[in-house]
């Protein structure tokens, strides 16, 4: 069942999203060569606490961190560790879900460390454009898979791989609510979108094929062909005026 949120609930999610995206704005000053991903996670945890946000990741199914930090061929769910040290040329994906007054915001961004290739820059650009394309279909009266089809169309234009085993999701008081939002599919299927629905939309794409595996830590998802991957995510709400992005700091909130 897709939970419909009232305006007060969406406003609480928006407040959580504004604070969380403000924290993300500071991350480039923390993601430095020689820094461990566990140190970055610790910094994020302190910022969440300082800003009154409650991590929805720490403790989830036994997870011990407030963020997922995925490097290069790690697609999603990378576990922070002292042994994972940031190097020049790394592509860093950081994913955080936190709540304020009981309502969640979930977001992920890609960060370049030093110079990177045009190919990697294009990968991240396409992931972001695919996210925006999906959001642009989140209007009341459309179907759920209109979002999925728009994401796939943008990625397919550039020949990148699309993860099939992982997806976006509904969000609200819980980090994961119905429905599942695939990053591929045929338009015009699934539930009719309604005002008050809130989604975390998150394209996950690869330079190579879409074959992935979970490492021995039980969380980290990596590409089998060792190709780089990109992951971006925003929390959005459907309103009478269209989709509002709840997790963008000092950026246009309507796509």
N, C-alpha and C positions, 0 to 999 in steps of 0.2 A: 504494500500500500504506500502510495506517495503522500507524504504529510504536507498539507497546505499550511503555510505560515501567514499570520496576520502582519499588519504593518509594524506593530511593536516588536515582534520577533525578528523581522527582517532588519529593523533598525539596530537591534542588539547585535545581529550578525555583522552588520555594516560597521558598527563601532569596533568589533573585534577585528574585522578585516583591515580597517584603517590603521589600527595599532600594529598589527602583524606586518602589514606592508611597509610601515615606517621602520620596523626592525630590519626588514629585508633591504631597505635603502642603505643601511649602514654596513651590510655584509662585505662589500668590496674592500673595506678597510681592515677586515678581519681575515679574509681569504688570501693569505700571503704565503709566498714560497718559504718552505721550512716549517710551516704550521701543521700540526696534526688535525685530522678531522674530529678527533675527540675534544681538542681544545676549542674548535669552532662550535661544537655542540654545547660545550660548557658555557661559552659566551652567550649563545642563544638562550640557554636555560636561565642565565642571570637576567637577560633582557626581558624574557617573558615574566619572570617574577617581579622585576622592577616596574613593569607596566600593567601588572594586575591580570595577566593572562595565565590560564591554566593549560598545561600541555595535555593534549588528548592522545598523544603517541606513547608517552612514558607510562608503562604499565599495561598497554594494550597487548593482549596475548603474550604477556611476559617481556615485552620490549623494554629495554633499559635506558632509552635515550629520548630526548625531546625532538630530535630531527632525524631525517634520513639524509645522508650525504653520499652521493654516488659519483664516482670518478670515471671519466673516459668511457670504457666499455661496460661499466656498471650502469644499468638503465635506471632502475628505481630501487628503493628500500636498502640502500647502502648503509651498513652499520658503522657509526663512528668508532675509530680505534686509534690508539696511540701509535700504532705501526703504520697507519696510512698518513703519509706526509705529502703535503702539497708541493708539486714541482712545476717549473715553467712549462707552459704548453698544455697544462691540464684543463679539461672541461669539467667543471664542478656543478653538480645538480643538487640543490638543497630543497627539501620538502618539509614543511612544518604545518601541523594542525593544532590550533589552540582555541580555547573558549574564553568568553567574557560574559559573566552573569548567566552562565549556562548555555550560551549559544556559540556555535563553532564558526571558524573561518579556516580554510585550508588552501595553501598556495605552494607553488614550486617555481623556481627560477634557475636559469643556467648562468654560470659565471665563467669568463675566460681568465686564465692566469697567464699574463704576459702575452706575447705574440701567438697567434694561432693561424691555421691555414684558412684560405677562402672557403674550402670545402666544409670545414667545421662551422665557420660563420654562417654558411648557407644552411646547414643542417638546423642550427638554432633558429635562424630566421624563418625557415619553413615551419618549424614546430610552433613558433609564436603566431605566424599567419594562420596556421591550421586551427589553433585555439581561438583566434579572433573570428575565423569563419564559422566555427561551431557556435560561438556565442551569438553571432549575428542571426542565427536561426532560432534562438530561444525566445520566441514570441508566442503569446497565448493564441491558441488555435492551430499552431503547427503540431506536427507529430514528433515524438521523441527522436526517432531515427533521422529526422531532418538534420539534427545536430551532428549525428554520426556520419552521415553521408557528406556533409559539408567539410568535415575534418578530413575524411578520406580523399575527397576530390582534390583538396589542396596538396596533400602529401603525395598522391599518385602523380600529380603533374611533374614532380621532380624525381620520381623513382626511388624514394626512400622507403625503407621497411616500416611496417606498422605492427606494433605488438598486438597480438590477438588474445593473449591470456590475461591481460590486465586492462582495467577500464576505469572511467570516472564513475561518479556515484551521487546520489542524493545526499543532502547534508542539512543539519539543523541542530537540535539538542545533542544528537549523536554524530560522530565523525562519519560513519557510514550508514546511510539510509537508502531505501529504495528511491529511484530505480538504478540499475546498472546502466552506465552510458558508454557504449562501445565507441572506439575511434574509427570504426568502419561500418558499412552497412548500406542498405537500400533505403532511400527516402520514403516517407509516407507511411511508416509502420509504427506500431507501438502506441502508448497512451497519448491522448491529446494534451498538449501543454496548457497549463492554467496559471493565472495570476496567483502568486503566493508560493509557487514551487521554487526550490533552491537547489542548485546543483554545484558540484565540484567537477569541472571539465578539465581533462588532463591528457593531451596527446603525448604519446611515448613513441619516438621514432628512431630508426637506426640508419647508419650509412650503408650497412650491408643488408643481409636478409633478416627475417624476423624470428629466427630460432634463438631461444634463450634458455638459460638454466639457472637454478637457484644454488648458490654456493653452500659450503658446509656449515656456514653460520645460521642457515635456515631462513635467511631473509634476503640477502643481496641477490638481485637479478642481473645476470651478465649476458652479453651476446656470445653465442657459440663461436662466431667467426672473428671475435675480438674487435669488431668495428665499433666506432664511437656511437654514442646514443645521446639523444636530447629528450628532456622531460620538462614541460611547463604546465602550470595549473593555476586556475583562478576559481574562486567561489562567486557564483552569480545568483541573482534572484530575478524572477519574472514579475514585472509590474505592468500596470495599465499602459505605461509609456514605453514598454519594451524591456529588454534585459539590462540590468544594472550590475556592473562588476563591483563586488564588495571588497576586493583585495588589490586595489591599485592606488598607490600613494602618489598624490600630485599628478595623476594622469587622468585622461578622459575615462569616465566610468561607464559611459554608454558606447557600445561598439557599432 
